[in-house]
Amino acid sequence: VAPTVPVCEVPSSAMTGTVVQLSCKETEGSPPSEYQWYKNGVALLEKTGTGSARAANVTYTMNKKSGTLLFNTVTKNDTGEYFCEASNGIGLSQKCSVKRMQV
């Protein structure tokens, strides 16, 4: 079953230095969808906080299975327009509407 349009939860504003979690979920897809987050139209890399992620100054952890994008400490650089895409290899991938987060 192809995925439906996912529901994205993006806070409209966040305080610098706080923990912020963005979530993305759709329930129709079978097999379960994987989720890809985008910022300002650019795909975010999946990072788990090891080695290269720290070197690249990445402040988030993206979980493709659960659809969460977690910022341990948001900075002004994290301000932008976010959306996520759900795909499971069947039919077209689905995107939620773009939401702006202001830090």
BATI-670834 format. One record per atom (N, C-alpha, C, O, CB): residue in one letter; atom name; x, y, z; residue number from 1. Coordinates in nm, 4 decimals, padded with zeros to 6 digits. Glycine has a CB too. Example, Ala and Ser with C-alpha at 12.3 -4.5 7.8 and 13.67 -1.06 7.14 Angstrom:
# residues 2
   r    a         c1         c2         c3     k
   a    N    01.3190   -00.5690    00.7800     1
   a   CA    01.2300   -00.4500    00.7800     1
   a    C    01.3200   -00.3300    00.7800     1
   a    O    01.4236   -00.3319    00.8465     1
   a   CB    01.1308   -00.4473    00.9046     1
   s    N    01.2850   -00.2250    00.7080     2
   s   CA    01.3670   -00.1060    00.7140     2
   s    C    01.2900    00.0030    00.7870     2
   s    O    01.3409    00.1138    00.8039     2
   s   CB    01.4084   -00.0598    00.5725     2
//
This chain:
# residues 103
   r    a         c1         c2         c3     k
   v    N    00.0855   -00.1190    00.0000     1
   v   CA    00.0000    00.0000    00.0000     1
   v    C    00.0893    00.1243    00.0000     1
   v    O    00.1810    00.1355    00.0814     1
   v   CB   -00.0969    00.0004    00.1239     1
   a    N    00.0626    00.2152   -00.0895     2
   a   CA    00.1423    00.3380   -00.0963     2
   a    C    00.1152    00.4252    00.0259     2
   a    O    00.0062    00.4204    00.0829     2
   a   CB    00.1113    00.4162   -00.2260     2
   p    N    00.2143    00.5051    00.0663     3
   p   CA    00.1936    00.5925    00.1829     3
   p    C    00.0944    00.7035    00.1541     3
   p    O    00.0780    00.7456    00.0396     3
   p   CB    00.3255    00.6529    00.2276     3
   t    N    00.0275    00.7513    00.2602     4
   t   CA   -00.0566    00.8698    00.2493     4
   t    C    00.0297    00.9910    00.2848     4
   t    O    00.1460    00.9770    00.3226     4
   t   CB   -00.1831    00.8598    00.3428     4
   v    N   -00.0294    01.1102    00.2719     5
   v   CA    00.0446    01.2320    00.3066     5
   v    C    00.0728    01.2291    00.4565     5
   v    O   -00.0198    01.2162    00.5366     5
   v   CB   -00.0355    01.3618    00.2664     5
   p    N    00.1994    01.2410    00.4949     6
   p   CA    00.2319    01.2340    00.6381     6
   p    C    00.1896    01.3592    00.7133     6
   p    O    00.1743    01.4666    00.6551     6
   p   CB    00.3807    01.2118    00.6569     6
   v    N    00.1713    01.3432    00.8428     7
   v   CA    00.1423    01.4560    00.9311     7
   v    C    00.2735    01.5007    00.9931     7
   v    O    00.3412    01.4229    01.0604     7
   v   CB    00.0371    01.4179    01.0416     7
   c    N    00.3094    01.6276    00.9698     8
   c   CA    00.4344    01.6813    01.0237     8
   c    C    00.4046    01.7725    01.1407     8
   c    O    00.3119    01.8534    01.1364     8
   c   CB    00.5137    01.7571    00.9154     8
   e    N    00.4837    01.7584    01.2443     9
   e   CA    00.4736    01.8513    01.3558     9
   e    C    00.6052    01.9265    01.3666     9
   e    O    00.7088    01.8694    01.4007     9
   e   CB    00.4397    01.7773    01.4890     9
   v    N    00.5990    02.0557    01.3370    10
   v   CA    00.7170    02.1426    01.3404    10
   v    C    00.6820    02.2633    01.4268    10
   v    O    00.5877    02.3357    01.3949    10
   v   CB    00.7617    02.1868    01.1950    10
   p    N    00.7559    02.2867    01.5356    11
   p   CA    00.7259    02.4057    01.6165    11
   p    C    00.7529    02.5318    01.5354    11
   p    O    00.8511    02.5386    01.4615    11
   p   CB    00.8099    02.4066    01.7469    11
   s    N    00.6657    02.6318    01.5490    12
   s   CA    00.6851    02.7541    01.4707    12
   s    C    00.7993    02.8376    01.5272    12
   s    O    00.8624    02.9144    01.4545    12
   s   CB    00.5559    02.8369    01.4676    12
   s    N    00.8261    02.8229    01.6567    13
   s   CA    00.9382    02.8955    01.7143    13
   s    C    01.0017    02.8115    01.8238    13
   s    O    00.9360    02.7284    01.8865    13
   s   CB    00.8930    03.0324    01.7696    13
   a    N    01.1308    02.8347    01.8458    14
   a   CA    01.2048    02.7619    01.9483    14
   a    C    01.3109    02.8536    02.0061    14
   a    O    01.3629    02.9416    01.9375    14
   a   CB    01.2688    02.6326    01.8906    14
   m    N    01.3424    02.8323    02.1326    15
   m   CA    01.4460    02.9109    02.1985    15
   m    C    01.5827    02.8503    02.1698    15
   m    O    01.5987    02.7283    02.1726    15
   m   CB    01.4207    02.9183    02.3507    15
   t    N    01.6814    02.9355    02.1421    16
   t   CA    01.8181    02.8889    02.1195    16
   t    C    01.8643    02.8048    02.2380    16
   t    O    01.8436    02.8427    02.3533    16
   t   CB    01.9140    03.0082    02.0970    16
   g    N    01.9267    02.6914    02.2096    17
   g   CA    01.9836    02.6089    02.3148    17
   g    C    01.8886    02.5056    02.3732    17
   g    O    01.9290    02.4255    02.4575    17
   g   CB    02.0321    02.6954    02.4228    17
   t    N    01.7615    02.5062    02.3294    18
   t   CA    01.6672    02.4085    02.3824    18
   t    C    01.6641    02.2840    02.2954    18
   t    O    01.7151    02.2833    02.1833    18
   t   CB    01.5274    02.4691    02.3928    18
   v    N    01.6036    02.1790    02.3489    19
   v   CA    01.5854    02.0543    02.2742    19
   v    C    01.4549    02.0659    02.1963    19
   v    O    01.3508    02.0987    02.2533    19
   v   CB    01.5840    01.9288    02.3700    19
   v    N    01.4606    02.0390    02.0664    20
   v   CA    01.3417    02.0494    01.9825    20
   v    C    01.3263    01.9205    01.9023    20
   v    O    01.4221    01.8711    01.8428    20
   v   CB    01.3503    02.1730    01.8879    20
   q    N    01.2042    01.8670    01.9015    21
   q   CA    01.1801    01.7470    01.8216    21
   q    C    01.0717    01.7742    01.7181    21
   q    O    00.9633    01.8224    01.7507    21
   q   CB    01.1399    01.6283    01.9116    21
   l    N    01.1031    01.7423    01.5925    22
   l   CA    01.0060    01.7489    01.4841    22
   l    C    00.9626    01.6059    01.4563    22
   l    O    01.0437    01.5134    01.4614    22
   l   CB    01.0657    01.8183    01.3548    22
   s    N    00.8340    01.5883    01.4269    23
   s   CA    00.7880    01.4520    01.4018    23
   s    C    00.7107    01.4434    01.2715    23
   s    O    00.6531    01.5414    01.2242    23
   s   CB    00.7014    01.4028    01.5170    23
   c    N    00.7111    01.3246    01.2154    24
   c   CA    00.6482    01.2991    01.0865    24
   c    C    00.5921    01.1575    01.0908    24
   c    O    00.6622    01.0634    01.1278    24
   c   CB    00.7498    01.3174    00.9673    24
   k    N    00.4649    01.1428    01.0526    25
   k   CA    00.4038    01.0103    01.0643    25
   k    C    00.2931    00.9925    00.9609    25
   k    O    00.2125    01.0826    00.9380    25
   k   CB    00.3479    00.9891    01.2060    25
   e    N    00.2907    00.8754    00.8995    26
   e   CA    00.1735    00.8363    00.8206    26
   e    C    00.1467    00.6902    00.8520    26
   e    O    00.2394    00.6140    00.8797    26
   e   CB    00.1957    00.8594    00.6653    26
   t    N    00.0190    00.6508    00.8475    27
   t   CA   -00.0179    00.5196    00.9010    27
   t    C   -00.0715    00.4216    00.7972    27
   t    O   -00.0964    00.3054    00.8296    27
   t   CB   -00.1200    00.5371    01.0075    27
   e    N   -00.0897    00.4662    00.6730    28
   e   CA   -00.1512    00.3787    00.5736    28
   e    C   -00.0519    00.2889    00.5013    28
   e    O   -00.0866    00.1796    00.4566    28
   e   CB   -00.2247    00.4609    00.4735    28
   g    N    00.0721    00.3362    00.4904    29
   g   CA    00.1709    00.2655    00.4090    29
   g    C    00.2017    00.1257    00.4605    29
   g    O    00.2180    00.1038    00.5805    29
   g   CB    00.2979    00.3453    00.4027    29
   s    N    00.2093    00.0319    00.3670    30
   s   CA    00.2491   -00.1045    00.4024    30
   s    C    00.3347   -00.1582    00.2883    30
   s    O    00.2850   -00.1673    00.1760    30
   s   CB    00.1238   -00.1971    00.4287    30
   p    N    00.4605   -00.1940    00.3113    31
   p   CA    00.5324   -00.1918    00.4396    31
   p    C    00.5438   -00.0509    00.4976    31
   p    O    00.5236    00.0474    00.4263    31
   p   CB    00.6717   -00.2509    00.4223    31
   p    N    00.5765   -00.0406    00.6287    32
   p   CA    00.5856    00.0918    00.6925    32
   p    C    00.6804    00.1847    00.6175    32
   p    O    00.7826    00.1416    00.5642    32
   p   CB    00.6319    00.0776    00.8374    32
   s    N    00.6451    00.3113    00.6143    33
   s   CA    00.7251    00.4095    00.5426    33
   s    C    00.8539    00.4431    00.6160    33
   s    O    00.8654    00.4282    00.7377    33
   s   CB    00.6449    00.5353    00.5202    33
   e    N    00.9511    00.4894    00.5362    34
   e   CA    01.0685    00.5554    00.5923    34
   e    C    01.0500    00.7041    00.5650    34
   e    O    00.9855    00.7438    00.4680    34
   e   CB    01.2043    00.4998    00.5300    34
   y    N    01.1079    00.7848    00.6523    35
   y   CA    01.0860    00.9292    00.6459    35
   y    C    01.2161    01.0025    00.6200    35
   y    O    01.3203    00.9703    00.6769    35
   y   CB    01.0223    00.9797    00.7751    35
   q    N    01.2079    01.1016    00.5330    36
   q   CA    01.3253    01.1852    00.5023    36
   q    C    01.2876    01.3296    00.5289    36
   q    O    01.1894    01.3798    00.4740    36
   q   CB    01.3736    01.1660    00.3535    36
   w    N    01.3650    01.3963    00.6125    37
   w   CA    01.3412    01.5380    00.6412    37
   w    C    01.4205    01.6270    00.5456    37
   w    O    01.5311    01.5934    00.5033    37
   w   CB    01.3786    01.5704    00.7870    37
   y    N    01.3607    01.7408    00.5133    38
   y   CA    01.4243    01.8408    00.4282    38
   y    C    01.4230    01.9749    00.4999    38
   y    O    01.3283    02.0082    00.5712    38
   y   CB    01.3529    01.8511    00.2907    38
   k    N    01.5299    02.0512    00.4798    39
   k   CA    01.5356    02.1881    00.5311    39
   k    C    01.5635    02.2797    00.4131    39
   k    O    01.6634    02.2636    00.3430    39
   k   CB    01.6452    02.2042    00.6434    39
   n    N    01.4742    02.3765    00.3915    40
   n   CA    01.4880    02.4696    00.2792    40
   n    C    01.5043    02.3941    00.1470    40
   n    O    01.5788    02.4368    00.0588    40
   n   CB    01.6083    02.5633    00.3018    40
   g    N    01.4337    02.2815    00.1345    41
   g   CA    01.4345    02.2058    00.0102    41
   g    C    01.5513    02.1108   -00.0071    41
   g    O    01.5605    02.0422   -00.1089    41
   g   CB    01.4331    02.2988   -00.1021    41
   v    N    01.6420    02.1054    00.0922    42
   v   CA    01.7596    02.0194    00.0818    42
   v    C    01.7446    01.9019    00.1788    42
   v    O    01.7112    01.9212    00.2957    42
   v   CB    01.8903    02.0997    00.1115    42
   a    N    01.7692    01.7808    00.1298    43
   a   CA    01.7574    01.6626    00.2151    43
   a    C    01.8597    01.6671    00.3273    43
   a    O    01.9774    01.6943    00.3040    43
   a   CB    01.7751    01.5345    00.1327    43
   l    N    01.8143    01.6404    00.4491    44
   l   CA    01.9057    01.6331    00.5625    44
   l    C    01.9687    01.4945    00.5656    44
   l    O    01.9040    01.3946    00.5344    44
   l   CB    01.8321    01.6638    00.6964    44
   l    N    02.0953    01.4902    00.6036    45
   l   CA    02.1659    01.3629    00.6110    45
   l    C    02.1254    01.2896    00.7382    45
   l    O    02.1002    01.3513    00.8417    45
   l   CB    02.3190    01.3844    00.6066    45
   e    N    02.1196    01.1580    00.7291    46
   e   CA    02.0897    01.0799    00.8490    46
   e    C    02.2165    01.0731    00.9319    46
   e    O    02.3174    01.0176    00.8885    46
   e   CB    02.0371    00.9364    00.8134    46
   k    N    02.2106    01.1293    01.0504    47
   k   CA    02.3275    01.1317    01.1378    47
   k    C    02.2901    01.0710    01.2714    47
   k    O    02.1792    01.0908    01.3210    47
   k   CB    02.3812    01.2760    01.1562    47
   t    N    02.3823    00.9976    01.3286    48
   t   CA    02.3563    00.9342    01.4575    48
   t    C    02.4458    00.9893    01.5669    48
   t    O    02.4486    00.9356    01.6776    48
   t   CB    02.3749    00.7847    01.4469    48
   g    N    02.5187    01.0954    01.5373    49
   g   CA    02.6009    01.1582    01.6396    49
   g    C    02.7366    01.0923    01.6572    49
   g    O    02.7992    01.1090    01.7620    49
   g   CB    02.5285    01.1570    01.7695    49
   t    N    02.7842    01.0178    01.5578    50
   t   CA    02.9160    00.9559    01.5696    50
   t    C    03.0132    01.0264    01.4760    50
   t    O    02.9755    01.0711    01.3677    50
   t   CB    02.9094    00.8040    01.5375    50
   g    N    03.1376    01.0356    01.5187    51
   g   CA    03.2487    01.0840    01.4367    51
   g    C    03.2181    01.1964    01.3415    51
   g    O    03.2238    01.3136    01.3787    51
   g   CB    03.3014    00.9744    01.3603    51
   s    N    03.1855    01.1613    01.2178    52
   s   CA    03.1713    01.2601    01.1118    52
   s    C    03.0613    01.3613    01.1425    52
   s    O    03.0708    01.4774    01.1026    52
   s   CB    03.1425    01.1909    00.9800    52
   a    N    02.9582    01.3184    01.2125    53
   a   CA    02.8494    01.4110    01.2432    53
   a    C    02.9000    01.5244    01.3323    53
   a    O    02.8682    01.6412    01.3098    53
   a   CB    02.7325    01.3367    01.3116    53
   r    N    02.9783    01.4890    01.4327    54
   r   CA    03.0321    01.5933    01.5206    54
   r    C    03.1266    01.6842    01.4428    54
   r    O    03.1261    01.8059    01.4619    54
   r   CB    03.1056    01.5306    01.6416    54
   a    N    03.2061    01.6264    01.3567    55
   a   CA    03.3020    01.7050    01.2798    55
   a    C    03.2303    01.8034    01.1890    55
   a    O    03.2786    01.9142    01.1653    55
   a   CB    03.3928    01.6136    01.1974    55
   a    N    03.1149    01.7623    01.1385    56
   a   CA    03.0420    01.8471    01.0445    56
   a    C    02.9501    01.9459    01.1167    56
   a    O    02.8722    02.0165    01.0526    56
   a   CB    02.9605    01.7609    00.9487    56
   n    N    02.9593    01.9511    01.2519    57
   n   CA    02.8797    02.0465    01.3279    57
   n    C    02.7308    02.0191    01.3182    57
   n    O    02.6501    02.1119    01.3244    57
   n   CB    02.9084    02.1859    01.2809    57
   v    N    02.6939    01.8941    01.3032    58
   v   CA    02.5528    01.8596    01.2913    58
   v    C    02.4921    01.8550    01.4305    58
   v    O    02.5449    01.7904    01.5211    58
   v   CB    02.5338    01.7240    01.2177    58
   t    N    02.3792    01.9251    01.4461    59
   t   CA    02.3192    01.9370    01.5793    59
   t    C    02.1932    01.8531    01.5927    59
   t    O    02.1199    01.8670    01.6906    59
   t   CB    02.2872    02.0822    01.6097    59
   y    N    02.1673    01.7667    01.4964    60
   y   CA    02.0421    01.6913    01.5003    60
   y    C    02.0661    01.5421    01.4835    60
   y    O    02.1727    01.4983    01.4403    60
   y   CB    01.9473    01.7408    01.3923    60
   t    N    01.9629    01.4650    01.5194    61
   t   CA    01.9611    01.3219    01.4927    61
   t    C    01.8322    01.2939    01.4166    61
   t    O    01.7236    01.3284    01.4632    61
   t   CB    01.9707    01.2365    01.6260    61
   m    N    01.8438    01.2317    01.3001    62
   m   CA    01.7251    01.1987    01.2213    62
   m    C    01.7056    01.0478    01.2215    62
   m    O    01.7974    00.9714    01.1916    62
   m   CB    01.7377    01.2524    01.0758    62
   n    N    01.5840    01.0068    01.2559    63
   n   CA    01.5507    00.8646    01.2566    63
   n    C    01.4535    00.8376    01.1423    63
   n    O    01.3374    00.8783    01.1478    63
   n   CB    01.4896    00.8210    01.3942    63
   k    N    01.5007    00.7695    01.0398    64
   k   CA    01.4172    00.7469    00.9213    64
   k    C    01.3011    00.6527    00.9488    64
   k    O    01.1985    00.6588    00.8811    64
   k   CB    01.5011    00.6915    00.8086    64
   k    N    01.3169    00.5651    01.0483    65
   k   CA    01.2104    00.4690    01.0779    65
   k    C    01.0957    00.5339    01.1539    65
   k    O    00.9787    00.5102    01.1236    65
   k   CB    01.2656    00.3520    01.1582    65
   s    N    01.1302    00.6168    01.2538    66
   s   CA    01.0253    00.6760    01.3374    66
   s    C    00.9789    00.8117    01.2844    66
   s    O    00.8727    00.8606    01.3230    66
   s   CB    01.0753    00.6913    01.4806    66
   g    N    01.0590    00.8729    01.1954    67
   g   CA    01.0202    01.0022    01.1402    67
   g    C    01.0545    01.1202    01.2281    67
   g    O    01.0088    01.2315    01.2023    67
   g   CB    00.8754    01.0030    01.1137    67
   t    N    01.1348    01.0982    01.3327    68
   t   CA    01.1684    01.2101    01.4206    68
   t    C    01.2963    01.2794    01.3764    68
   t    O    01.3895    01.2166    01.3261    68
   t   CB    01.1825    01.1620    01.5642    68
   l    N    01.2981    01.4088    01.3965    69
   l   CA    01.4181    01.4903    01.3749    69
   l    C    01.4403    01.5623    01.5063    69
   l    O    01.3623    01.6496    01.5444    69
   l   CB    01.4029    01.5922    01.2518    69
   l    N    01.5479    01.5251    01.5756    70
   l   CA    01.5717    01.5755    01.7109    70
   l    C    01.6932    01.6668    01.7128    70
   l    O    01.8031    01.6278    01.6734    70
   l   CB    01.5911    01.4593    01.8097    70
   f    N    01.6710    01.7906    01.7600    71
   f   CA    01.7827    01.8847    01.7789    71
   f    C    01.8180    01.8845    01.9266    71
   f    O    01.7331    01.9149    02.0103    71
   f   CB    01.7461    02.0304    01.7292    71
   n    N    01.9416    01.8507    01.9597    72
   n   CA    01.9821    01.8497    02.1000    72
   n    C    01.9921    01.9915    02.1545    72
   n    O    01.9497    02.0183    02.2669    72
   n   CB    02.1160    01.7770    02.1168    72
   t    N    02.0472    02.0809    02.0763    73
   t   CA    02.0498    02.2232    02.1122    73
   t    C    02.0329    02.3018    01.9834    73
   t    O    02.1242    02.3071    01.9011    73
   t   CB    02.1837    02.2631    02.1869    73
   v    N    01.9167    02.3628    01.9655    74
   v   CA    01.8944    02.4379    01.8421    74
   v    C    01.9734    02.5677    01.8445    74
   v    O    01.9955    02.6269    01.9501    74
   v   CB    01.7445    02.4669    01.8221    74
   t    N    02.0153    02.6107    01.7266    75
   t   CA    02.0850    02.7383    01.7116    75
   t    C    02.0093    02.8194    01.6076    75
   t    O    01.9190    02.7693    01.5406    75
   t   CB    02.2357    02.7180    01.6700    75
   k    N    02.0484    02.9467    01.5957    76
   k   CA    01.9843    03.0322    01.4953    76
   k    C    02.0005    02.9733    01.3549    76
   k    O    01.9176    02.9968    01.2669    76
   k   CB    02.0435    03.1746    01.5002    76
   n    N    02.1085    02.8963    01.3349    77
   n   CA    02.1322    02.8347    01.2042    77
   n    C    02.0251    02.7309    01.1685    77
   n    O    02.0093    02.6945    01.0520    77
   n   CB    02.2698    02.7693    01.2021    77
   d    N    01.9520    02.6839    01.2699    78
   d   CA    01.8497    02.5828    01.2434    78
   d    C    01.7179    02.6441    01.1976    78
   d    O    01.6256    02.5716    01.1607    78
   d   CB    01.8264    02.4992    01.3674    78
   t    N    01.7081    02.7774    01.1996    79
   t   CA    01.5895    02.8435    01.1461    79
   t    C    01.5760    02.8079    00.9984    79
   t    O    01.6743    02.8080    00.9244    79
   t   CB    01.5975    02.9981    01.1657    79
   g    N    01.4540    02.7776    00.9566    80
   g   CA    01.4344    02.7456    00.8158    80
   g    C    01.2993    02.6827    00.7917    80
   g    O    01.2151    02.6757    00.8812    80
   g   CB    01.5435    02.6534    00.7669    80
   e    N    01.2797    02.6371    00.6693    81
   e   CA    01.1535    02.5759    00.6300    81
   e    C    01.1739    02.4258    00.6195    81
   e    O    01.2585    02.3781    00.5438    81
   e   CB    01.1016    02.6348    00.4956    81
   y    N    01.0952    02.3522    00.6966    82
   y   CA    01.1109    02.2076    00.7063    82
   y    C    00.9891    02.1350    00.6515    82
   y    O    00.8757    02.1803    00.6672    82
   y   CB    01.1354    02.1667    00.8507    82
   f    N    01.0143    02.0215    00.5868    83
   f   CA    00.9058    01.9293    00.5544    83
   f    C    00.9639    01.7893    00.5487    83
   f    O    01.0854    01.7722    00.5386    83
   f   CB    00.8361    01.9671    00.4193    83
   c    N    00.8774    01.6894    00.5553    84
   c   CA    00.9282    01.5538    00.5458    84
   c    C    00.8549    01.4787    00.4361    84
   c    O    00.7470    01.5181    00.3919    84
   c   CB    00.9141    01.4808    00.6797    84
   e    N    00.9163    01.3704    00.3940    85
   e   CA    00.8663    01.2883    00.2845    85
   e    C    00.8598    01.1439    00.3343    85
   e    O    00.9546    01.0933    00.3944    85
   e   CB    00.9572    01.3010    00.1565    85
   a    N    00.7468    01.0790    00.3085    86
   a   CA    00.7305    00.9382    00.3464    86
   a    C    00.7361    00.8536    00.2203    86
   a    O    00.6727    00.8857    00.1198    86
   a   CB    00.5960    00.9147    00.4236    86
   s    N    00.8126    00.7449    00.2265    87
   s   CA    00.8186    00.6548    00.1116    87
   s    C    00.8396    00.5118    00.1593    87
   s    O    00.9091    00.4882    00.2582    87
   s   CB    00.9315    00.6968    00.0144    87
   n    N    00.7796    00.4170    00.0891    88
   n   CA    00.7972    00.2758    00.1251    88
   n    C    00.8237    00.1894    00.0018    88
   n    O    00.8129    00.0669    00.0068    88
   n   CB    00.6733    00.2242    00.1992    88
   g    N    00.8588    00.2558   -00.1093    89
   g   CA    00.8915    00.1806   -00.2298    89
   g    C    00.7707    00.1441   -00.3132    89
   g    O    00.7841    00.0832   -00.4193    89
   g   CB    00.9645    00.0569   -00.1932    89
   i    N    00.6518    00.1813   -00.2654    90
   i   CA    00.5284    00.1521   -00.3396    90
   i    C    00.4608    00.2844   -00.3744    90
   i    O    00.4403    00.3692   -00.2875    90
   i   CB    00.4318    00.0599   -00.2562    90
   g    N    00.4267    00.3015   -00.5008    91
   g   CA    00.3610    00.4255   -00.5409    91
   g    C    00.4531    00.5451   -00.5225    91
   g    O    00.5745    00.5300   -00.5082    91
   g   CB    00.2325    00.4458   -00.4614    91
   l    N    00.3943    00.6633   -00.5229    92
   l   CA    00.4727    00.7859   -00.5097    92
   l    C    00.4982    00.8167   -00.3628    92
   l    O    00.4157    00.7875   -00.2763    92
   l   CB    00.4009    00.9041   -00.5775    92
   s    N    00.6139    00.8763   -00.3365    93
   s   CA    00.6380    00.9230   -00.2000    93
   s    C    00.5473    01.0434   -00.1751    93
   s    O    00.5064    01.1119   -00.2689    93
   s   CB    00.7898    00.9602   -00.1776    93
   q    N    00.5167    01.0679   -00.0498    94
   q   CA    00.4259    01.1761   -00.0126    94
   q    C    00.4965    01.2740    00.0786    94
   q    O    00.5719    01.2344    00.1675    94
   q   CB    00.3000    01.1211    00.0555    94
   k    N    00.4717    01.4026    00.0562    95
   k   CA    00.5335    01.5067    00.1389    95
   k    C    00.4261    01.5804    00.2178    95
   k    O    00.3127    01.5953    00.1722    95
   k   CB    00.6143    01.6060    00.0515    95
   c    N    00.4637    01.6261    00.3366    96
   c   CA    00.3724    01.7133    00.4097    96
   c    C    00.4012    01.8579    00.3675    96
   c    O    00.5005    01.8854    00.3002    96
   c   CB    00.3879    01.6949    00.5656    96
   s    N    00.3140    01.9481    00.4078    97
   s   CA    00.3345    02.0880    00.3701    97
   s    C    00.4533    02.1450    00.4469    97
   s    O    00.4865    02.1001    00.5565    97
   s   CB    00.2067    02.1719    00.3973    97
   v    N    00.5161    02.2450    00.3861    98
   v   CA    00.6353    02.3078    00.4444    98
   v    C    00.5955    02.3920    00.5644    98
   v    O    00.4983    02.4674    00.5592    98
   v   CB    00.7092    02.3949    00.3395    98
   k    N    00.6713    02.3786    00.6727    99
   k   CA    00.6455    02.4598    00.7912    99
   k    C    00.7745    02.5283    00.8321    99
   k    O    00.8817    02.4677    00.8306    99
   k   CB    00.5891    02.3736    00.9076    99
   r    N    00.7633    02.6551    00.8688   100
   r   CA    00.8815    02.7330    00.9072   100
   r    C    00.9054    02.7252    01.0576   100
   r    O    00.8130    02.7405    01.1375   100
   r   CB    00.8656    02.8796    00.8640   100
   m    N    01.0296    02.7014    01.0943   101
   m   CA    01.0693    02.7057    01.2349   101
   m    C    01.1639    02.8228    01.2545   101
   m    O    01.2669    02.8328    01.1877   101
   m   CB    01.1360    02.5718    01.2795   101
   q    N    01.1287    02.9103    01.3456   102
   q   CA    01.2107    03.0283    01.3753   102
   q    C    01.2772    03.0073    01.5102   102
   q    O    01.2103    02.9840    01.6109   102
   q   CB    01.1248    03.1596    01.3751   102
   v    N    01.4097    03.0157    01.5111   103
   v   CA    01.4829    02.9962    01.6372   103
   v    C    01.5300    03.1315    01.6887   103
   v    O    01.5937    03.1387    01.7938   103
   v   CB    01.6043    02.8994    01.6178   103
//
